[in-house]
């Protein structure tokens, strides 16, 4: 399920299937493109396969989990089954990732400068590491770079540590940046600053960004396009404005209905009944059928078609909410 682009994508994920021990599928036929300078927000409940999709793109899946079908193309090169060191050796090391909690990603006993310079030596050996490290700290808006390079991670705030992680990611001069819930542990003010930095870097460096989150508010603020994931597969994709204005899939509408409404007098938040299935519980038909208010017999059997609209949205549903989607 992909959207339209005005330029060739820098990252293409085509019919990706990721499974445990080759049997239990945790990512099911996921497809999307990201163009240079574009931010794609990948949204869904915990456990829906967002992080496994990103780890597959990075070549960092755990040993018992692997890609069993599909391709991941970076700049037109198939990197699906290349280990990270093979990507660097073949000149494919143009994809980087930042994680949710920088304190667990940074080495607590090494100074910030040493950690940034280590990444520079691996990915950009033709520059002076110390000079480039200061440039990167300036790029991510860390003040007093010379002093901060000698600091240890615990001496920095959460927001500054996340900026350091972004600097390390930029050391390889990536054409694609994957951000996996990078602002979850930050307060609202710092979160806004980090999101603004990611948007600025995306625009300045013409870099594609896959932004993974469960927060629809963040997606509305940051992303150009949205991909909504449920039970390992994409159920809806589209540009931010039309998708938020008129979601087509009942699950997308349900997620938006769970957002707090400041104008409502009801103290209770809306919820989606039931719970998402485990990977080994997903069978034929639509995996959202047991929770869907529009379910019919056809939803419980066979493949569900992907339908497209004039607004560029794509939805995997027999009965999209506008009732007018065409195949």
C-alpha positions in Angstrom: 0.0 0.0 0.0 1.9 3.1 -1.2 1.1 6.7 -2.0 1.9 8.9 -4.9 5.2 10.8 -5.1 6.5 13.7 -7.2 10.1 12.4 -7.0 11.7 9.0 -6.9 11.6 7.4 -3.4 14.9 7.2 -1.5 13.5 4.3 0.6 11.0 1.7 -0.8 9.6 -1.2 1.3 7.8 -3.6 -0.9 5.5 -6.4 0.4 7.7 -6.9 3.5 7.0 -10.0 5.6 8.9 -10.5 8.9 8.4 -13.7 10.9 9.5 -15.4 14.0 11.3 -18.7 13.2 10.0 -18.4 9.7 6.4 -19.2 10.8 4.7 -16.5 12.9 4.3 -13.4 10.9 4.7 -10.1 12.8 4.9 -7.9 9.8 2.5 -8.7 7.0 3.0 -7.5 3.4 3.9 -3.9 4.4 4.7 -1.5 1.5 5.5 2.2 1.5 7.8 4.7 -0.1 9.6 7.7 1.3 10.8 10.5 -0.9 13.8 12.8 -0.2 12.7 15.6 2.1 9.6 13.8 3.2 8.5 12.6 6.7 6.3 9.5 6.8 4.6 8.9 10.1 4.1 5.2 10.9 1.3 5.0 13.5 -0.3 2.1 15.5 -0.8 0.5 18.8 2.1 -1.1 20.7 2.9 -4.5 19.3 1.5 -3.8 15.8 4.9 -4.3 14.1 6.1 -0.7 13.7 9.5 -1.2 15.4 10.1 -4.6 13.7 9.5 -2.9 10.3 12.2 -0.3 11.2 14.6 -2.9 12.5 14.2 -4.8 9.3 15.1 -1.7 7.3 18.2 -1.2 9.5 19.3 -4.9 9.3 19.0 -5.2 13.1 16.4 -7.9 13.5 17.0 -10.3 16.5 18.5 -13.7 15.5 15.2 -15.6 15.7 13.3 -13.1 13.6 13.9 -12.5 9.8 12.6 -11.2 6.6 10.8 -14.1 4.8 9.4 -12.1 1.8 9.6 -8.7 0.1 12.4 -6.2 -0.6 13.8 -3.1 1.0 15.4 -0.7 -1.5 17.6 2.2 -0.4 18.4 4.5 -3.3 17.5 1.7 -5.6 19.8 -0.8 -4.0 18.3 -4.0 -2.4 19.5 -4.0 1.2 17.0 -6.5 2.5 19.4 -9.2 3.6 22.6 -7.2 4.0 24.1 -6.9 7.5 24.9 -3.4 8.7 28.7 -3.9 8.0 28.0 -5.2 4.5 25.9 -2.1 3.8 28.9 0.1 4.8 31.3 -2.0 2.8 29.1 -1.7 -0.3 28.4 2.0 0.1 24.8 1.5 1.3 25.4 2.9 4.8 23.0 5.8 4.2 20.3 4.9 6.7 20.4 5.7 10.4 18.2 5.4 13.4 17.5 7.2 16.7 15.7 5.4 19.5 13.2 6.2 22.2 15.5 6.4 25.2 18.9 7.8 24.5 20.3 6.9 27.9 20.1 3.2 27.0 21.7 3.9 23.6 24.6 6.1 24.7 27.6 4.5 26.5 27.4 5.9 30.1 31.2 5.7 30.7 32.3 7.4 27.4 32.3 11.1 26.8 29.9 12.5 24.3 32.7 13.5 21.9 34.3 10.1 21.9 31.0 8.5 21.0 30.3 10.9 18.1 33.9 10.6 16.8 33.7 6.8 16.8 30.7 7.0 14.4 32.5 9.5 12.3 35.6 7.3 11.9 33.4 4.4 10.7 31.2 6.4 8.3 33.2 9.5 7.3 36.9 8.7 7.5 38.0 11.5 5.2 37.2 14.3 7.7 38.9 15.3 11.0 36.7 13.6 13.7 37.0 16.3 16.3 36.1 19.1 13.8 33.2 17.1 12.4 31.9 16.3 15.9 31.7 20.0 16.7 29.9 20.6 13.4 27.3 18.0 14.2 26.6 19.4 17.6 26.1 22.8 16.0 23.8 21.2 13.5 21.6 19.8 16.2 21.5 23.1 18.1 23.6 22.0 21.2 25.1 25.2 22.7 28.7 25.4 23.8 29.7 22.4 21.7 33.4 22.3 22.9 32.3 21.9 26.5 29.5 19.4 25.8 31.9 17.1 23.8 33.7 16.4 27.1 30.5 15.7 29.0 29.3 12.3 30.0 25.7 11.3 29.1 24.4 11.6 32.6 25.5 15.2 32.7 23.1 16.2 30.0 19.3 16.6 30.0 17.0 14.1 28.2 16.5 16.6 25.4 20.2 17.2 24.9 20.9 13.4 25.0 18.4 12.9 22.2 20.1 15.7 20.2 23.4 13.8 20.7 21.8 10.7 19.3 20.6 12.6 16.3 24.2 14.0 15.8 25.5 10.4 15.9 22.9 9.3 13.4 23.9 12.2 11.1 27.6 11.1 11.2 27.0 8.7 8.4 25.4 11.5 6.3 22.2 9.4 5.9 19.7 9.8 3.1 17.1 8.2 5.4 16.6 8.7 9.1 14.4 6.3 11.2 13.1 7.8 14.4 11.5 5.3 16.7 9.4 7.1 19.3 12.2 9.6 19.9 10.2 12.1 22.0 8.2 9.7 24.2 10.4 10.2 27.3 10.6 14.0 26.9 8.4 16.8 28.3 6.1 18.7 26.0 8.4 21.7 25.5 11.5 19.7 24.8 9.4 17.4 22.6 8.4 20.3 20.4 12.0 21.4 20.1 13.2 17.9 19.0 10.3 17.6 16.5 11.2 21.0 15.1 14.8 20.0 14.8 13.9 16.8 12.9 11.7 18.8 10.5 14.5 21.3 10.0 17.1 18.6 9.2 14.7 16.8 6.9 14.2 20.0 4.9 17.8 21.3 5.0 19.5 17.9 4.2 16.7 16.7 1.8 16.6 13.6 4.0 13.7 11.1 4.1 12.4 10.4 7.6 10.4 7.4 8.9 8.9 8.7 12.1 7.4 5.9 14.3 4.9 6.8 17.0 1.6 6.0 18.7 0.9 9.7 19.1 -1.4 11.1 16.4 -0.9 14.6 17.6 2.8 14.4 16.9 2.1 13.0 13.4 -0.3 15.9 12.7 2.3 18.4 13.7 5.3 16.8 11.9 4.6 14.4 9.1 3.8 14.9 5.4 2.1 11.5 5.0 0.7 8.9 7.4 0.7 5.1 7.4 -1.6 3.4 9.9 -0.6 -0.1 11.0 -2.7 -2.7 12.7 -1.8 -6.4 13.5 1.4 -6.3 11.4 -0.2 -4.7 8.3 -1.0 -1.3 6.9 -4.7 -0.4 6.9 -4.5 3.1 5.6 -2.1 5.6 4.1 -2.4 9.1 2.8 -1.3 12.7 3.1 -1.8 14.1 6.6 -4.4 16.8 5.9 -7.0 14.6 4.0 -6.4 11.6 6.2 -7.0 13.5 9.4 -9.9 15.4 7.9 -11.7 12.2 6.8 -10.2 8.9 7.9 -11.4 5.9 5.8 -10.6 2.9 7.8 -12.7 2.2 11.0 -9.5 1.6 12.9 -8.0 5.0 11.9 -11.3 6.7 12.9 -11.2 4.8 16.2 -7.7 6.0 17.0 -8.7 9.6 16.3 -11.9 9.1 18.4 -9.6 8.2 21.4 -7.9 11.6 21.3 -8.9 14.0 24.2 -11.5 16.6 23.1 -11.0 19.9 25.1 -14.6 21.0 24.1 -16.2 17.8 25.5 -17.9 17.7 28.9 -17.5 13.9 29.1 -14.7 13.1 31.5 -14.2 9.6 30.0 -12.1 9.1 26.9 -13.5 7.0 24.0 -11.9 3.6 23.5 -11.9 0.9 20.8 -13.6 -2.2 22.2 -11.5 -5.4 22.5 -7.8 -5.7 21.9 -5.5 -6.3 19.0 -4.8 -10.0 18.2 -1.5 -11.7 18.9 0.5 -12.5 15.7 -0.4 -16.2 16.0 -4.1 -15.3 16.2 -4.3 -13.4 12.9 -6.1 -15.6 10.3 -7.9 -15.0 7.0 -9.9 -11.8 6.4 -9.5 -8.5 8.2 -7.7 -8.7 11.5 -9.7 -5.7 12.8 -13.0 -7.5 12.1 -13.6 -8.6 15.7 -13.4 -5.0 16.9 -15.0 -3.3 13.9 -18.5 -1.6 14.1 -19.0 -2.1 10.3 -18.0 -5.8 10.1 -19.8 -8.1 7.7 -19.4 -11.7 6.8 -17.1 -10.9 3.9 -14.7 -9.2 6.3 -13.9 -12.5 8.0 -12.7 -14.4 5.0 -10.3 -14.0 2.1 -8.0 -11.1 1.2 -9.2 -7.6 1.8 -8.7 -5.3 -1.2 -6.8 -2.0 -1.2 -8.9 0.9 -2.4 -7.7 4.3 -3.6 -9.4 7.7 -3.5 -9.0 10.9 -5.5 -7.3 12.5 -2.4 -4.4 10.0 -2.6 -5.5 7.9 0.3 -5.3 4.1 0.2 -7.3 1.9 2.5 -7.5 -1.8 3.0 -11.2 -2.2 3.8 -14.3 -3.7 2.2 -16.4 -0.8 3.6 -14.4 2.4 3.9 -16.1 5.1 5.8 -16.7 7.4 2.8 -18.4 4.6 1.0 -17.1 5.9 -2.3 -13.6 4.4 -2.7 -12.9 2.6 -5.9 -10.5 -0.1 -6.6 
